[in-house]
Amino acid sequence: MGDQAKLSAGGADYDYPILKGSVGPDVIDIRKLYGQTGMFTFDPGFTSTASCESALTYIDGDEGVLLHRGYPIGQLAENSSFMEVSHLLLNGELPTKDELEKFEYTISRHTMLHEQLRQFYQGFRRDAHPMAIMCGVVGALSAFYHDSTDIADPEHRMISSHRLIAKMPTIAAAAYKYSVGQPMLYPDNNLSYTGNFLRMTFGVPAEEYEVIPEVEKAMDRIFILHADHEQNASTSTVRLAGSSGANPFACIAAGIACLWGPAHGGANEAALNMLKEIGTPDKIPHYIERAKDKNDPFRLMGFGHRVYKNYDPRATVMQSTVREVFDALKVDDPLFETALRLEEIALNDPYFVEKKLFPNVDFYSGIILSAIGFPTTMFTVLFALARTVGWVAQWNEMISDPGQKIGRPRQLYTGPTQRDYVPLDKR
Ligand code: CMC
């Protein structure tokens, strides 16, 4: 028998198995706890709860480590492509040259949208937030692929996954085009996944669009950095939605909705807005004081993380990518200096040091995306585009787990106990 955790409760002792992963903290298997003790555990926010078993992504928050299928994010960002990482996440291994070519070809075969779906956009106000459009349009994909999707069939699941990865750039670019009143572009499968997205976003039918290789590389790297991040809020949302057997396109729409919030994917938009508000480095001390003030709701956006209690390794890559993009586009943005200075001041302030608050992936991404030409409202859309592969890989992993059950948390009830209905005229 392996290690056991002992629990004393209500005058009795119970043993629970301790399960070991390949790396990372052990977990206490409490699945029998309610049956044996009549008690639940209480962990709102899941700060101490492993919601599933997964072989996809590992994070060591104290050391600032992020691994996809064992490979460090820094190595993947430096040497691979988003398509390679997508293959890795979906299939478990980096592709061989032939496998990569086949994977890229397969994805390119699914980049177009059904023509009827394009009409869907017209229903949105033209000033609609593109994340609102993403939730709606990706959810609507479920109507196009419902009867044809048998989620118990691994091949159907893989086709749905390919469709989602392939269509997301087309959907995201169309959301942007709709907001600026330009015609939507069809995909050009001669281009790379990322080059195609850039063309559909910034190209116009009246002119040739030339993909700038440095920008394509930076964008691809940003996609790699966002591809997966273990059981974060939106991924857990996708898993929970999918646990009922729901249509995968609808599950991804649920993930997009969750990602939109400013505490999650919306932080990149909020971080750049914050940097704009701060403006020049001389204003930083005032905002640092506000961030520390318990009575002020202001927080340093792009700072802090539930899991990382060290520098987010994705932020390191982001920071070094800023200069590459500036050089390629021959632009500069004084907000980068403000961001560097803000980071330096915060990292030397006891409040941030003691609470282990470091820059996260969102701190520098907005500066890069803004230099490339994206409006702030598109930032979270790009996050959703890239995270789609993580969502579908996690969804696949969950459905193929023979022990998979519908996700159904319990609660600590603190409302009124049973009481009798009082007729309206007696209240
Ligand atoms: N600025 C100032 N104080 C902060 C910040 C911040 N950015 N983040 C956390 N704190 C303080 C917080 O007030 C709390 O203090 P105390 O213990 O005195 O009450 C302590 O640090 C712990 O914070 P928490 O909110 O309990 O921690 P959490 O794990 O629930 O929240 C977080 C993590 C990411 C939501 C939070 O750090 C935050 O709101 N950061 C800003 C938003 C942001 O950048 N989000 C992007 C996350 S990375 C991308 C993604 O996953 O989507």
Residues whose N, C-alpha, C, O or C-beta is under 5 A from the ligand:
A	BS01	CMC	P262 A263 H264 G265 A267 A291 R299 L300 M301 G302 F303 G304 H305 R306 K355 N360 V361 D362
